[in-house]
Amino acid sequence: MFNFKQKDDEFFDLFLESAKFFHAGALVLDDVMKDYTTASKKVEEINRIEHEADAINDRIIDKLNLTFITPIDREDIYALANDLDDGVDLLQGILQRYDMYRMGKPMPGAINLTKLLLSSTEEVVRAVSYLENIRKNQVQILDASHKIERYESEGDLIYRSEVAYLFENEKDPIELIRWKDVLEQLEDTLDHCELIADMLRGVVMKYA
């Protein structure tokens, strides 16, 4: 049955839950960077987080299909819900690779990229927490988005430097391939954070 009442703000609560799952996944990855021997156990943890994040995404989409008047455009709700959920999927992929490849002690660049992911996902949570009142909170949302953009730029530099180091110094081709893959996935996830930031900026421009 359609919900015809005035704009339903429960969407924002669900977005915030989804963003927190994204950050929780980054925390799990950081745990592995601190103690790589926990990788197998942490894969189980990220799988649980991913399952819960999927459930939240399903709730958002189901609610969207049943809501006649939405607080922001339907396409923005759909895109943000899927982008947040995709972020958790990317983190799950990194952890699964780390365990599957038996990576061992992390490279400094992987540790630093993970730290940037922690900061970026924290800013995603902060920005999403302000969405309920976009006009009032546009400065805070834009500030968080700009920080994410800066973290992504820092990540680009770290990624290029670390890959260059691999090709110059790593003699084992299998080790080179494994680490290059993991570093690429970390950088892709930072890029994804920037994609979310760009979308949030677009929402601010549309509604503020």
C-alpha positions in Angstrom: 0.0 0.0 0.0 1.3 3.5 -0.9 2.3 5.9 1.8 0.5 9.2 0.9 1.4 11.1 4.1 3.6 14.2 4.1 7.3 13.5 3.3 8.6 10.5 5.1 11.9 11.2 6.9 12.6 7.6 7.9 14.8 7.4 4.8 17.4 9.6 6.5 17.6 7.2 9.5 18.1 4.3 7.1 20.8 6.2 5.2 22.6 6.8 8.5 22.4 3.1 9.4 23.8 2.2 6.0 26.6 4.8 6.3 27.6 3.4 9.7 27.9 -0.1 8.3 30.3 1.4 5.7 32.4 2.9 8.4 32.2 -0.3 10.5 33.6 -2.2 7.5 36.5 0.2 7.3 37.2 -0.4 11.1 37.3 -4.2 10.4 39.8 -3.6 7.6 41.9 -1.5 9.9 41.9 -4.3 12.5 43.5 -6.6 9.9 46.1 -4.0 9.1 47.0 -3.9 12.8 47.0 -7.7 13.1 47.0 -9.6 9.8 46.7 -12.9 11.6 43.1 -12.1 12.3 42.2 -11.9 8.6 40.1 -15.1 8.4 38.1 -14.2 11.5 37.6 -10.6 10.2 36.2 -12.0 6.9 33.4 -13.5 8.9 32.8 -10.2 10.6 32.7 -8.2 7.3 30.4 -10.9 5.8 28.0 -10.3 8.7 28.2 -6.5 8.2 27.6 -6.8 4.5 24.5 -9.0 5.1 23.1 -6.4 7.5 23.9 -3.6 5.1 22.1 -5.4 2.3 19.1 -5.7 4.6 19.1 -2.0 5.2 19.4 -1.3 1.4 16.4 -3.6 0.8 14.4 -1.7 3.3 15.2 1.6 1.7 14.2 0.3 -1.8 11.1 -1.4 -0.5 10.1 1.8 1.3 10.8 3.9 -1.8 8.5 1.7 -3.9 5.7 2.2 -1.3 6.2 6.0 -0.7 4.3 8.5 -2.8 5.9 11.7 -1.4 9.7 11.4 -0.8 11.9 13.9 1.1 14.3 14.1 -1.8 14.0 12.9 -5.4 13.4 9.2 -5.9 16.5 8.8 -8.1 18.7 10.4 -5.4 17.4 8.1 -2.7 17.9 5.1 -5.0 21.5 6.1 -5.9 22.6 7.0 -2.4 21.2 3.8 -1.0 23.0 1.7 -3.6 26.3 3.7 -3.3 26.5 3.2 0.4 25.7 -0.5 0.1 28.3 -0.9 -2.7 30.9 0.7 -0.4 30.5 -2.2 2.1 30.8 -4.7 -0.8 34.1 -3.1 -1.8 35.5 -3.4 1.7 34.3 -7.0 1.8 36.2 -7.7 -1.4 39.4 -6.3 0.0 39.2 -8.4 3.1 38.3 -11.5 1.2 41.4 -11.0 -1.1 43.6 -10.3 1.9 42.6 -13.6 3.4 42.5 -15.6 0.1 46.0 -14.4 -1.0 47.5 -15.0 2.5 48.9 -11.6 2.4 50.9 -11.5 5.6 52.3 -8.2 7.0 50.8 -5.3 5.2 52.8 -2.8 3.1 53.0 0.7 4.6 50.9 2.1 1.7 48.1 -0.4 2.5 48.1 0.8 6.1 48.0 4.4 5.1 45.2 3.9 2.5 43.2 2.1 5.1 43.6 5.1 7.5 42.3 7.3 4.8 39.4 5.0 4.3 38.6 5.2 8.0 38.6 9.0 7.8 36.6 9.1 4.6 33.9 6.8 5.8 33.7 8.7 9.1 33.0 11.9 7.0 30.4 10.0 5.0 28.6 9.2 8.2 28.9 12.8 9.3 27.6 14.2 6.0 24.7 11.7 5.9 23.7 12.6 9.5 23.1 16.1 8.3 20.9 15.2 5.4 17.6 15.4 7.2 17.8 19.2 7.1 19.8 20.1 4.0 19.1 23.8 4.0 20.2 24.2 7.6 23.2 21.9 7.4 24.5 22.6 3.9 27.9 24.0 5.2 28.5 20.8 7.3 27.6 18.5 4.4 29.9 20.4 2.0 32.7 20.4 4.5 32.5 16.7 4.9 32.4 16.2 1.2 35.5 18.4 0.6 37.4 16.4 3.3 36.6 13.2 1.5 37.9 14.7 -1.7 41.2 15.6 -0.1 41.5 12.1 1.4 41.0 10.7 -2.1 43.7 12.9 -3.5 46.1 11.8 -0.8 45.2 8.2 -1.6 46.1 8.7 -5.2 49.6 9.8 -4.3 50.1 6.9 -1.8 48.8 4.4 -4.4 51.1 5.6 -7.2 54.1 5.7 -4.9 53.5 2.2 -3.5 52.9 0.6 -6.9 56.1 2.3 -8.2 57.9 0.8 -5.2 56.6 -2.6 -6.0 57.7 -2.6 -9.6 61.2 -1.3 -8.6 61.8 -3.6 -5.6 59.6 -6.7 -5.6 61.3 -9.6 -7.3 58.6 -12.2 -6.7 56.0 -11.7 -9.5 53.2 -13.4 -7.6 53.8 -11.1 -4.6 53.8 -8.1 -6.9 50.4 -9.1 -8.4 48.8 -9.8 -5.1 49.8 -6.5 -3.6 49.0 -4.5 -6.7 45.5 -6.0 -6.6 44.9 -5.2 -3.0 46.3 -1.6 -3.4 44.0 -1.1 -6.4 41.0 -2.2 -4.4 41.9 0.2 -1.6 42.2 3.0 -4.0 39.0 2.1 -5.8 37.2 2.2 -2.4 38.6 5.7 -1.8 37.3 6.7 -5.2 33.9 5.3 -4.3 33.9 7.5 -1.1 34.6 10.5 -3.4 31.7 9.4 -5.7 29.4 9.5 -2.6 30.8 12.9 -1.7 30.1 14.2 -5.2 26.5 12.9 -5.0 26.0 14.6 -1.6 27.3 17.9 -3.0 24.8 17.5 -5.9 21.9 16.9 -3.4 23.0 20.1 -1.5 23.0 22.1 -4.7 19.6 20.8 -5.6 17.8 21.4 -2.3 19.7 24.0 -0.3 
